Amino acid sequence: MRLDKPIGTLLLLWPTLWALWLASDGHPTWANVLVFTLGTLLMRSAGCIMNDLADRNVDRHVKRTCQRPLTTGEVSLKEALLLAGAVSLLAFALVLTRNTLTILLALPALFLAASYPLTKRFFPLPQAYLGIAFGFGIPMAFAAETGQVPGLAWSLLGANILWTIAYDTEYAMVDRDDDIRLGIHSSALFFGSWEVRAIMACYALALILLFRAGVQAQMGWPYKAGLAVAALIALYHYGLIKSRSREQCFKAFLHNNWFGATVFAGILLNDLLEHRS
């Protein structure tokens, strides 16, 4: 479940929190905050198990993953399947406490999470699929808060897809040699020698869509200041990844937590100052 490595949960959580606060004009119900925070943790855990199930015969050939418990035999296939099912059911039980539209949206969200590991076998840009899977909490959050999914939600989802391609390409650059050897698709291979430029282009387009979302939500200067800081963070990542060093690329990937957190901080500060004025 990778509970000892919270970066995946955080990268999944930040866009969901963006959506909850923007959908509610800064006043999400605490029930929704609790349900979506726990749901994010559970679905990320389920996704990790599903990924390890799909990759159990591949992970042993990759240095970074060869000690995962399923590929070493420490955990059996049956145990992994039971755990994935239990965690997914717990997440779905949480969703059942929300409205009908949120429940209906949970069904494609589950499908996306379960099918993503398989896309690496045939889809040349699996990181785009991951972006949809990681961002599906956005329309669900709007549905839970407002009972509908407006254009603002799709702007945020588009931004999240681009951001996910950026940070997961950084991650994929770490495993590039192993992916070539094993015949696994990734955006790092898809973009080839243009991967650094593609990452920066995705950051830029993500920020443009986030700016558009801010205009749609009538956000003020604190939100835009948050985006400006996020842009500086993206430039810092360029400094890390331009050498294509595995260690630096992985450091950039982990640092994306601060990109998501900064955007959320801008939303919070905007709401705080707006409600004081």
Order of alpha helices (4+ residues) and beta strands (2+ residues): alpha-alpha-alpha-alpha-alpha-alpha-alpha-alpha-alpha-alpha-alpha-alpha-alpha
